[in-house]
Amino acid sequence: MHALMGWIYLAVDRRLRAIRRLLEGEHAQGTVEYVGLILLVSLLMVGMVAAMKGFNGKQGSELAGVIIEKIKQAVNQVSFR
């Protein structure tokens, strides 16, 4: 009976260590996902700015300038630790 309890303890301990290793491997995954989302939104905005610059009107150029400034501000606020 004592040997069986020892075997069960070792089996559970090995499983828990394996689970911990798997969970620790995803430590910074949220950061990567947020950066990817920011890049996607930035690409969409760049596409919109490129489309707006095709218009000769003053409002299109002003909107494009505002969008570019906001993107630059957002990128400058990103800090990596």
Jmol script that loads the backbone (N, CA, C; Angstrom):
load data "model"
ATOM      1  N   MET A   1       0.834  -1.194   0.000  1.00  0.00           N
ATOM      2  CA  MET A   1       0.000   0.000   0.000  1.00  0.00           C
ATOM      3  C   MET A   1       0.879   1.259   0.000  1.00  0.00           C
ATOM      4  N   HIS A   2       1.949   1.231   0.769  1.00  0.00           N
ATOM      5  CA  HIS A   2       2.844   2.376   0.847  1.00  0.00           C
ATOM      6  C   HIS A   2       3.500   2.656  -0.512  1.00  0.00           C
ATOM      7  N   ALA A   3       3.883   1.609  -1.226  1.00  0.00           N
ATOM      8  CA  ALA A   3       4.503   1.759  -2.550  1.00  0.00           C
ATOM      9  C   ALA A   3       3.498   2.345  -3.548  1.00  0.00           C
ATOM     10  N   LEU A   4       2.238   1.920  -3.447  1.00  0.00           N
ATOM     11  CA  LEU A   4       1.199   2.445  -4.322  1.00  0.00           C
ATOM     12  C   LEU A   4       0.987   3.946  -4.092  1.00  0.00           C
ATOM     13  N   MET A   5       0.974   4.368  -2.837  1.00  0.00           N
ATOM     14  CA  MET A   5       0.808   5.789  -2.532  1.00  0.00           C
ATOM     15  C   MET A   5       2.003   6.597  -3.048  1.00  0.00           C
ATOM     16  N   GLY A   6       3.193   6.044  -2.940  1.00  0.00           N
ATOM     17  CA  GLY A   6       4.379   6.703  -3.471  1.00  0.00           C
ATOM     18  C   GLY A   6       4.304   6.848  -4.980  1.00  0.00           C
ATOM     19  N   TRP A   7       3.839   5.804  -5.658  1.00  0.00           N
ATOM     20  CA  TRP A   7       3.711   5.845  -7.118  1.00  0.00           C
ATOM     21  C   TRP A   7       2.679   6.893  -7.541  1.00  0.00           C
ATOM     22  N   ILE A   8       1.556   6.946  -6.849  1.00  0.00           N
ATOM     23  CA  ILE A   8       0.513   7.934  -7.161  1.00  0.00           C
ATOM     24  C   ILE A   8       1.038   9.348  -6.942  1.00  0.00           C
ATOM     25  N   TYR A   9       1.783   9.551  -5.854  1.00  0.00           N
ATOM     26  CA  TYR A   9       2.348  10.873  -5.584  1.00  0.00           C
ATOM     27  C   TYR A   9       3.280  11.292  -6.710  1.00  0.00           C
ATOM     28  N   LEU A  10       4.160  10.404  -7.142  1.00  0.00           N
ATOM     29  CA  LEU A  10       5.091  10.734  -8.215  1.00  0.00           C
ATOM     30  C   LEU A  10       4.366  11.015  -9.528  1.00  0.00           C
ATOM     31  N   ALA A  11       3.333  10.242  -9.831  1.00  0.00           N
ATOM     32  CA  ALA A  11       2.586  10.444 -11.075  1.00  0.00           C
ATOM     33  C   ALA A  11       1.893  11.806 -11.070  1.00  0.00           C
ATOM     34  N   VAL A  12       1.274  12.147  -9.953  1.00  0.00           N
ATOM     35  CA  VAL A  12       0.586  13.437  -9.849  1.00  0.00           C
ATOM     36  C   VAL A  12       1.602  14.576  -9.907  1.00  0.00           C
ATOM     37  N   ASP A  13       2.730  14.423  -9.236  1.00  0.00           N
ATOM     38  CA  ASP A  13       3.770  15.452  -9.239  1.00  0.00           C
ATOM     39  C   ASP A  13       4.300  15.683 -10.650  1.00  0.00           C
ATOM     40  N   ARG A  14       4.535  14.630 -11.399  1.00  0.00           N
ATOM     41  CA  ARG A  14       5.008  14.770 -12.784  1.00  0.00           C
ATOM     42  C   ARG A  14       3.985  15.493 -13.651  1.00  0.00           C
ATOM     43  N   ARG A  15       2.732  15.141 -13.488  1.00  0.00           N
ATOM     44  CA  ARG A  15       1.678  15.807 -14.276  1.00  0.00           C
ATOM     45  C   ARG A  15       1.589  17.295 -13.943  1.00  0.00           C
ATOM     46  N   LEU A  16       1.652  17.623 -12.669  1.00  0.00           N
ATOM     47  CA  LEU A  16       1.569  19.021 -12.264  1.00  0.00           C
ATOM     48  C   LEU A  16       2.760  19.826 -12.788  1.00  0.00           C
ATOM     49  N   ARG A  17       3.943  19.229 -12.757  1.00  0.00           N
ATOM     50  CA  ARG A  17       5.118  19.927 -13.297  1.00  0.00           C
ATOM     51  C   ARG A  17       4.979  20.153 -14.799  1.00  0.00           C
ATOM     52  N   ALA A  18       4.448  19.161 -15.513  1.00  0.00           N
ATOM     53  CA  ALA A  18       4.247  19.315 -16.956  1.00  0.00           C
ATOM     54  C   ALA A  18       3.234  20.427 -17.249  1.00  0.00           C
ATOM     55  N   ILE A  19       2.167  20.480 -16.479  1.00  0.00           N
ATOM     56  CA  ILE A  19       1.146  21.519 -16.665  1.00  0.00           C
ATOM     57  C   ILE A  19       1.742  22.898 -16.372  1.00  0.00           C
ATOM     58  N   ARG A  20       2.534  23.004 -15.308  1.00  0.00           N
ATOM     59  CA  ARG A  20       3.168  24.289 -14.978  1.00  0.00           C
ATOM     60  C   ARG A  20       4.090  24.747 -16.096  1.00  0.00           C
ATOM     61  N   ARG A  21       4.873  23.812 -16.665  1.00  0.00           N
ATOM     62  CA  ARG A  21       5.770  24.173 -17.758  1.00  0.00           C
ATOM     63  C   ARG A  21       4.994  24.686 -18.962  1.00  0.00           C
ATOM     64  N   LEU A  22       3.870  24.055 -19.268  1.00  0.00           N
ATOM     65  CA  LEU A  22       3.053  24.501 -20.395  1.00  0.00           C
ATOM     66  C   LEU A  22       2.470  25.886 -20.149  1.00  0.00           C
ATOM     67  N   LEU A  23       2.011  26.134 -18.941  1.00  0.00           N
ATOM     68  CA  LEU A  23       1.417  27.437 -18.624  1.00  0.00           C
ATOM     69  C   LEU A  23       2.458  28.544 -18.599  1.00  0.00           C
ATOM     70  N   GLU A  24       3.649  28.252 -18.132  1.00  0.00           N
ATOM     71  CA  GLU A  24       4.696  29.264 -18.089  1.00  0.00           C
ATOM     72  C   GLU A  24       5.183  29.630 -19.485  1.00  0.00           C
ATOM     73  N   GLY A  25       5.011  28.743 -20.449  1.00  0.00           N
ATOM     74  CA  GLY A  25       5.435  29.014 -21.812  1.00  0.00           C
ATOM     75  C   GLY A  25       4.604  30.097 -22.480  1.00  0.00           C
ATOM     76  N   GLU A  26       3.417  30.391 -21.979  1.00  0.00           N
ATOM     77  CA  GLU A  26       2.532  31.393 -22.564  1.00  0.00           C
ATOM     78  C   GLU A  26       2.525  32.674 -21.735  1.00  0.00           C
ATOM     79  N   HIS A  27       3.617  32.952 -21.060  1.00  0.00           N
ATOM     80  CA  HIS A  27       3.677  34.077 -20.121  1.00  0.00           C
ATOM     81  C   HIS A  27       3.415  35.419 -20.798  1.00  0.00           C
ATOM     82  N   ALA A  28       4.012  35.689 -21.949  1.00  0.00           N
ATOM     83  CA  ALA A  28       3.878  36.993 -22.606  1.00  0.00           C
ATOM     84  C   ALA A  28       2.998  36.928 -23.850  1.00  0.00           C
ATOM     85  N   GLN A  29       2.147  35.950 -23.935  1.00  0.00           N
ATOM     86  CA  GLN A  29       1.316  35.778 -25.127  1.00  0.00           C
ATOM     87  C   GLN A  29       0.343  36.941 -25.313  1.00  0.00           C
ATOM     88  N   GLY A  30      -0.179  37.499 -24.236  1.00  0.00           N
ATOM     89  CA  GLY A  30      -1.116  38.618 -24.349  1.00  0.00           C
ATOM     90  C   GLY A  30      -0.487  39.826 -25.003  1.00  0.00           C
ATOM     91  N   THR A  31       0.777  40.086 -24.696  1.00  0.00           N
ATOM     92  CA  THR A  31       1.486  41.213 -25.302  1.00  0.00           C
ATOM     93  C   THR A  31       1.590  41.044 -26.802  1.00  0.00           C
ATOM     94  N   VAL A  32       1.925  39.841 -27.225  1.00  0.00           N
ATOM     95  CA  VAL A  32       2.059  39.562 -28.659  1.00  0.00           C
ATOM     96  C   VAL A  32       0.723  39.762 -29.365  1.00  0.00           C
ATOM     97  N   GLU A  33      -0.353  39.340 -28.746  1.00  0.00           N
ATOM     98  CA  GLU A  33      -1.671  39.494 -29.358  1.00  0.00           C
ATOM     99  C   GLU A  33      -2.063  40.970 -29.464  1.00  0.00           C
ATOM    100  N   TYR A  34      -1.773  41.750 -28.423  1.00  0.00           N
ATOM    101  CA  TYR A  34      -2.090  43.177 -28.483  1.00  0.00           C
ATOM    102  C   TYR A  34      -1.275  43.890 -29.548  1.00  0.00           C
ATOM    103  N   VAL A  35       0.003  43.544 -29.664  1.00  0.00           N
ATOM    104  CA  VAL A  35       0.839  44.164 -30.692  1.00  0.00           C
ATOM    105  C   VAL A  35       0.301  43.817 -32.076  1.00  0.00           C
ATOM    106  N   GLY A  36      -0.103  42.558 -32.272  1.00  0.00           N
ATOM    107  CA  GLY A  36      -0.685  42.159 -33.555  1.00  0.00           C
ATOM    108  C   GLY A  36      -1.965  42.918 -33.858  1.00  0.00           C
ATOM    109  N   LEU A  37      -2.791  43.115 -32.848  1.00  0.00           N
ATOM    110  CA  LEU A  37      -4.037  43.861 -33.043  1.00  0.00           C
ATOM    111  C   LEU A  37      -3.751  45.323 -33.380  1.00  0.00           C
ATOM    112  N   ILE A  38      -2.771  45.919 -32.710  1.00  0.00           N
ATOM    113  CA  ILE A  38      -2.402  47.302 -33.000  1.00  0.00           C
ATOM    114  C   ILE A  38      -1.878  47.423 -34.423  1.00  0.00           C
ATOM    115  N   LEU A  39      -1.066  46.466 -34.849  1.00  0.00           N
ATOM    116  CA  LEU A  39      -0.544  46.498 -36.220  1.00  0.00           C
ATOM    117  C   LEU A  39      -1.661  46.369 -37.244  1.00  0.00           C
ATOM    118  N   LEU A  40      -2.637  45.518 -36.966  1.00  0.00           N
ATOM    119  CA  LEU A  40      -3.761  45.353 -37.885  1.00  0.00           C
ATOM    120  C   LEU A  40      -4.550  46.649 -38.014  1.00  0.00           C
ATOM    121  N   VAL A  41      -4.856  47.279 -36.899  1.00  0.00           N
ATOM    122  CA  VAL A  41      -5.601  48.542 -36.930  1.00  0.00           C
ATOM    123  C   VAL A  41      -4.778  49.611 -37.644  1.00  0.00           C
ATOM    124  N   SER A  42      -3.467  49.638 -37.392  1.00  0.00           N
ATOM    125  CA  SER A  42      -2.604  50.626 -38.054  1.00  0.00           C
ATOM    126  C   SER A  42      -2.599  50.428 -39.563  1.00  0.00           C
ATOM    127  N   LEU A  43      -2.541  49.183 -39.996  1.00  0.00           N
ATOM    128  CA  LEU A  43      -2.568  48.919 -41.443  1.00  0.00           C
ATOM    129  C   LEU A  43      -3.883  49.360 -42.065  1.00  0.00           C
ATOM    130  N   LEU A  44      -4.975  49.134 -41.370  1.00  0.00           N
ATOM    131  CA  LEU A  44      -6.264  49.595 -41.873  1.00  0.00           C
ATOM    132  C   LEU A  44      -6.305  51.117 -41.962  1.00  0.00           C
ATOM    133  N   MET A  45      -5.751  51.783 -40.960  1.00  0.00           N
ATOM    134  CA  MET A  45      -5.729  53.247 -40.976  1.00  0.00           C
ATOM    135  C   MET A  45      -4.825  53.763 -42.091  1.00  0.00           C
ATOM    136  N   VAL A  46      -3.690  53.120 -42.296  1.00  0.00           N
ATOM    137  CA  VAL A  46      -2.787  53.538 -43.373  1.00  0.00           C
ATOM    138  C   VAL A  46      -3.480  53.392 -44.718  1.00  0.00           C
ATOM    139  N   GLY A  47      -4.216  52.309 -44.893  1.00  0.00           N
ATOM    140  CA  GLY A  47      -4.981  52.129 -46.133  1.00  0.00           C
ATOM    141  C   GLY A  47      -6.014  53.220 -46.320  1.00  0.00           C
ATOM    142  N   MET A  48      -6.677  53.605 -45.225  1.00  0.00           N
ATOM    143  CA  MET A  48      -7.674  54.664 -45.315  1.00  0.00           C
ATOM    144  C   MET A  48      -7.008  56.005 -45.626  1.00  0.00           C
ATOM    145  N   VAL A  49      -5.855  56.253 -45.018  1.00  0.00           N
ATOM    146  CA  VAL A  49      -5.132  57.494 -45.288  1.00  0.00           C
ATOM    147  C   VAL A  49      -4.713  57.537 -46.750  1.00  0.00           C
ATOM    148  N   ALA A  50      -4.211  56.422 -47.270  1.00  0.00           N
ATOM    149  CA  ALA A  50      -3.801  56.374 -48.670  1.00  0.00           C
ATOM    150  C   ALA A  50      -4.990  56.625 -49.590  1.00  0.00           C
ATOM    151  N   ALA A  51      -6.149  56.092 -49.226  1.00  0.00           N
ATOM    152  CA  ALA A  51      -7.343  56.307 -50.046  1.00  0.00           C
ATOM    153  C   ALA A  51      -7.806  57.763 -49.960  1.00  0.00           C
ATOM    154  N   MET A  52      -7.694  58.376 -48.781  1.00  0.00           N
ATOM    155  CA  MET A  52      -8.141  59.754 -48.604  1.00  0.00           C
ATOM    156  C   MET A  52      -7.219  60.743 -49.314  1.00  0.00           C
ATOM    157  N   LYS A  53      -5.944  60.420 -49.429  1.00  0.00           N
ATOM    158  CA  LYS A  53      -5.017  61.334 -50.106  1.00  0.00           C
ATOM    159  C   LYS A  53      -5.300  61.396 -51.600  1.00  0.00           C
ATOM    160  N   GLY A  54      -6.028  60.419 -52.115  1.00  0.00           N
ATOM    161  CA  GLY A  54      -6.403  60.435 -53.523  1.00  0.00           C
ATOM    162  C   GLY A  54      -7.422  61.519 -53.828  1.00  0.00           C
ATOM    163  N   PHE A  55      -8.160  61.961 -52.799  1.00  0.00           N
ATOM    164  CA  PHE A  55      -9.122  63.040 -52.993  1.00  0.00           C
ATOM    165  C   PHE A  55      -8.387  64.377 -53.005  1.00  0.00           C
ATOM    166  N   ASN A  56      -8.849  65.287 -53.823  1.00  0.00           N
ATOM    167  CA  ASN A  56      -8.198  66.594 -53.920  1.00  0.00           C
ATOM    168  C   ASN A  56      -8.750  67.595 -52.912  1.00  0.00           C
ATOM    169  N   GLY A  57      -9.772  67.218 -52.184  1.00  0.00           N
ATOM    170  CA  GLY A  57     -10.398  68.146 -51.244  1.00  0.00           C
ATOM    171  C   GLY A  57      -9.556  68.384 -50.006  1.00  0.00           C
ATOM    172  N   LYS A  58      -9.815  69.525 -49.369  1.00  0.00           N
ATOM    173  CA  LYS A  58      -9.082  69.905 -48.166  1.00  0.00           C
ATOM    174  C   LYS A  58      -9.423  68.994 -46.986  1.00  0.00           C
ATOM    175  N   GLN A  59     -10.703  68.580 -46.895  1.00  0.00           N
ATOM    176  CA  GLN A  59     -11.113  67.745 -45.781  1.00  0.00           C
ATOM    177  C   GLN A  59     -10.413  66.383 -45.791  1.00  0.00           C
ATOM    178  N   GLY A  60     -10.209  65.828 -46.970  1.00  0.00           N
ATOM    179  CA  GLY A  60      -9.522  64.537 -47.055  1.00  0.00           C
ATOM    180  C   GLY A  60      -8.089  64.623 -46.576  1.00  0.00           C
ATOM    181  N   SER A  61      -7.388  65.689 -46.943  1.00  0.00           N
ATOM    182  CA  SER A  61      -6.003  65.881 -46.514  1.00  0.00           C
ATOM    183  C   SER A  61      -5.922  66.129 -45.016  1.00  0.00           C
ATOM    184  N   GLU A  62      -6.870  66.914 -44.484  1.00  0.00           N
ATOM    185  CA  GLU A  62      -6.877  67.182 -43.047  1.00  0.00           C
ATOM    186  C   GLU A  62      -7.152  65.905 -42.261  1.00  0.00           C
ATOM    187  N   LEU A  63      -8.111  65.114 -42.718  1.00  0.00           N
ATOM    188  CA  LEU A  63      -8.427  63.853 -42.042  1.00  0.00           C
ATOM    189  C   LEU A  63      -7.232  62.912 -42.088  1.00  0.00           C
ATOM    190  N   ALA A  64      -6.570  62.846 -43.232  1.00  0.00           N
ATOM    191  CA  ALA A  64      -5.397  61.993 -43.351  1.00  0.00           C
ATOM    192  C   ALA A  64      -4.307  62.440 -42.382  1.00  0.00           C
ATOM    193  N   GLY A  65      -4.095  63.749 -42.264  1.00  0.00           N
ATOM    194  CA  GLY A  65      -3.093  64.269 -41.335  1.00  0.00           C
ATOM    195  C   GLY A  65      -3.412  63.938 -39.885  1.00  0.00           C
ATOM    196  N   VAL A  66      -4.685  64.070 -39.512  1.00  0.00           N
ATOM    197  CA  VAL A  66      -5.104  63.763 -38.138  1.00  0.00           C
ATOM    198  C   VAL A  66      -4.896  62.282 -37.839  1.00  0.00           C
ATOM    199  N   ILE A  67      -5.264  61.432 -38.772  1.00  0.00           N
ATOM    200  CA  ILE A  67      -5.107  59.988 -38.564  1.00  0.00           C
ATOM    201  C   ILE A  67      -3.630  59.623 -38.424  1.00  0.00           C
ATOM    202  N   ILE A  68      -2.788  60.198 -39.266  1.00  0.00           N
ATOM    203  CA  ILE A  68      -1.354  59.908 -39.182  1.00  0.00           C
ATOM    204  C   ILE A  68      -0.789  60.353 -37.835  1.00  0.00           C
ATOM    205  N   GLU A  69      -1.185  61.516 -37.362  1.00  0.00           N
ATOM    206  CA  GLU A  69      -0.701  62.007 -36.067  1.00  0.00           C
ATOM    207  C   GLU A  69      -1.145  61.095 -34.924  1.00  0.00           C
ATOM    208  N   LYS A  70      -2.393  60.645 -34.961  1.00  0.00           N
ATOM    209  CA  LYS A  70      -2.897  59.757 -33.908  1.00  0.00           C
ATOM    210  C   LYS A  70      -2.154  58.434 -33.912  1.00  0.00           C
ATOM    211  N   ILE A  71      -1.870  57.910 -35.089  1.00  0.00           N
ATOM    212  CA  ILE A  71      -1.117  56.651 -35.175  1.00  0.00           C
ATOM    213  C   ILE A  71       0.286  56.851 -34.612  1.00  0.00           C
ATOM    214  N   LYS A  72       0.926  57.958 -34.949  1.00  0.00           N
ATOM    215  CA  LYS A  72       2.271  58.234 -34.428  1.00  0.00           C
ATOM    216  C   LYS A  72       2.253  58.362 -32.909  1.00  0.00           C
ATOM    217  N   GLN A  73       1.254  59.034 -32.365  1.00  0.00           N
ATOM    218  CA  GLN A  73       1.150  59.176 -30.912  1.00  0.00           C
ATOM    219  C   GLN A  73       0.958  57.820 -30.242  1.00  0.00           C
ATOM    220  N   ALA A  74       0.103  56.985 -30.824  1.00  0.00           N
ATOM    221  CA  ALA A  74      -0.146  55.661 -30.243  1.00  0.00           C
ATOM    222  C   ALA A  74       1.106  54.797 -30.280  1.00  0.00           C
ATOM    223  N   VAL A  75       1.845  54.855 -31.374  1.00  0.00           N
ATOM    224  CA  VAL A  75       3.068  54.055 -31.485  1.00  0.00           C
ATOM    225  C   VAL A  75       4.120  54.553 -30.502  1.00  0.00           C
ATOM    226  N   ASN A  76       4.228  55.841 -30.327  1.00  0.00           N
ATOM    227  CA  ASN A  76       5.207  56.394 -29.392  1.00  0.00           C
ATOM    228  C   ASN A  76       4.873  56.063 -27.942  1.00  0.00           C
ATOM    229  N   GLN A  77       3.611  55.811 -27.618  1.00  0.00           N
ATOM    230  CA  GLN A  77       3.218  55.497 -26.245  1.00  0.00           C
ATOM    231  C   GLN A  77       3.457  54.038 -25.898  1.00  0.00           C
ATOM    232  N   VAL A  78       3.707  53.186 -26.878  1.00  0.00           N
ATOM    233  CA  VAL A  78       3.948  51.770 -26.603  1.00  0.00           C
ATOM    234  C   VAL A  78       5.316  51.640 -25.961  1.00  0.00           C
ATOM    235  N   SER A  79       5.368  50.981 -24.809  1.00  0.00           N
ATOM    236  CA  SER A  79       6.638  50.761 -24.132  1.00  0.00           C
ATOM    237  C   SER A  79       6.832  49.265 -23.922  1.00  0.00           C
ATOM    238  N   PHE A  80       8.034  48.822 -24.154  1.00  0.00           N
ATOM    239  CA  PHE A  80       8.373  47.418 -23.977  1.00  0.00           C
ATOM    240  C   PHE A  80       9.147  47.261 -22.672  1.00  0.00           C
ATOM    241  N   ARG A  81       8.788  46.249 -21.924  1.00  0.00           N
ATOM    242  CA  ARG A  81       9.453  46.018 -20.627  1.00  0.00           C
ATOM    243  C   ARG A  81      10.396  44.859 -20.711  1.00  0.00           C
TER     244      ARG A  81
END
end "model"
wireframe off; spacefill off
backbone 0.3
color backbone group
